């Protein structure tokens, strides 16, 4: 009688587990490990288990999201790379003088292949891992055996192929699940962004608005990353028949998310002015409440996608009506100090109303008006010429990829030389630790360094307890399977737990063919040596201090905003159309903003002496730049055509080509600011140019007509952008001055 009562919570738990990003990944690994364990038990040969496990791990680390056809091709490439790596290790292992240069050359080539794209970077990294796994297996057997020399490579490749088969079948059976998960991630992060944006409308005097803007810039980076990932997941599946209604529905939800993001990031007026003017009125509370409700609606939409439930959106009509009523009440009082802010406040309400309509359309995206241009930007590799172009772009010391491709081989060579000199037990773990810990920049290396040590210590303690308390081989094998699953379930989010789990797997597996207790101290020693080599490498070998790339990234952010503005100007001339060119310019502007936020976050984790005087000024510049992007987004959200059909009045400035010319002058100033920042040349005459542009824009923001007041949003947003340009010019000069103090001999040179 109680079974039906128990089944409902169990069913709900399983459905929620299915929605987790890592659950399917961990489940595939569990099936693969279980199959390897079953083969080992069936053959009654415990020595099969460890190489099969290592092959599975390497293959799972090489996995990238794709359709089943693309995944099948990727598995083929991965197995070919694995075979070459394993056989090369087998041939060169007895010859250290050949092995060392081959190790350096292959590492350099594989890291440089990562410049072709994320898929190739993942496969290349996994190939390096499998090569070191091959070294570990040979070292464990005392070198290349005289009989059965091909046994270990074949077992490693068998494990990799077994997981590859599972992955391809899984992609064929559940091809839509990654799409839903990626879109749900987008809406969750959009929800957090909207809720954080709502706090800007809280009427509190003396608030640190700049800190909130920085938090918004960071959260915007997460939204942009989620949008980029969702775009790639969708693009990989667009090769299927376009008649797939479910895929078209997900594509429409992606476009809705893009529109929501543009409106959510819009800014129509300085928040400090709104707080000061309406401190004793409830209009800001109304805005805050509506934005927060819309944030919660985005998160509910994400959950509905994952659980295959209908999205029931309470359209917040009452909150929107309350906001409208509050604005009407303000307009009825006609206070002189409010009049200049009433039109942008009304525009803000219109923007929130449109955002609300976008959320409502997400209930039934399949009936929404399709985009005239539903194409997505293709970033995939197109032939050898495109491959060479991408690699050639990284053949400069300013490229983090090239620096890492030169640094990592040297670090691995140092580890290999130490092994040959001191002959430590299981010394190839030094190379594996160095490979995992040595990252392209200091901040990432520091994080992995600390967490790798902590996780290894934790794993060794748990491993010692496990092989002591559970001496039975089958129990240890089962624990090894569970540890492998935990590793893949937590490696992206909890690296300490992941490292502990993989250490436990190693101890339990090696204890099947030897004495696991003898591996505890060598494992700890090798980890510490590998971590030390990685730390010294990232400090001494072509260190990629973020401050050296700061000015270039700041300039890139401004250039991308200029191109975004130019696309908006084009849309004002020809009419609103969310074509690929416009969406690409908008996404590039947000990508550059997110890249600047990431760079500064990494810079804050670097040693103080390498940060110089740039940090505070750079953080202020990020806040100002993100605010400018908000003004740009508002301009894009309200774009329309300057044509005779849409012009309200010949004297209406919004239909005057002069305003377009003024917008082009703003774009030119953005380009000039970017040039001076990249070259680290002080700006001269910039403030005067901005002042002249402001004078040209300083016509009254409203014009009396027979119907009342006409608001000119384009002119208003351009004035806000001009004011922001003044602040950005001052911040740029402070950044350039700090560069002169830190590096006077390079003050006028770009970093090379």
Secondary structure as UniProt FT lines:
FT   HELIX           3..19
FT   HELIX           21..43
FT   HELIX           47..61
FT   HELIX           68..92
FT   TURN            93..94
FT   HELIX           96..113
FT   HELIX           114..116
FT   HELIX           118..140
FT   TURN            141..142
FT   TURN            149..150
FT   HELIX           151..173
FT   TURN            175..176
FT   HELIX           177..198
FT   HELIX           199..201
FT   TURN            205..206
FT   HELIX           209..237
FT   TURN            238..239
FT   TURN            242..243
FT   HELIX           245..264
FT   HELIX           271..277
FT   TURN            278..280
FT   HELIX           283..307
FT   HELIX           317..333
FT   HELIX           336..361
FT   HELIX           362..367
FT   HELIX           383..393
FT   TURN            397..398
FT   HELIX           400..422
FT   TURN            425..427
FT   HELIX           428..437
FT   HELIX           442..469
FT   HELIX           473..490
FT   TURN            491..493
FT   HELIX           495..513
FT   HELIX           517..540
FT   HELIX           546..574
FT   HELIX           580..604
FT   HELIX           608..611
FT   TURN            612..613
FT   HELIX           614..637
FT   TURN            644..646
FT   TURN            650..651
FT   HELIX           653..655
FT   HELIX           657..679
FT   HELIX           686..697
FT   STRAND          702..705
FT   TURN            706..707
FT   STRAND          708..711
FT   HELIX           713..742
FT   HELIX           744..746
FT   TURN            747..748
//
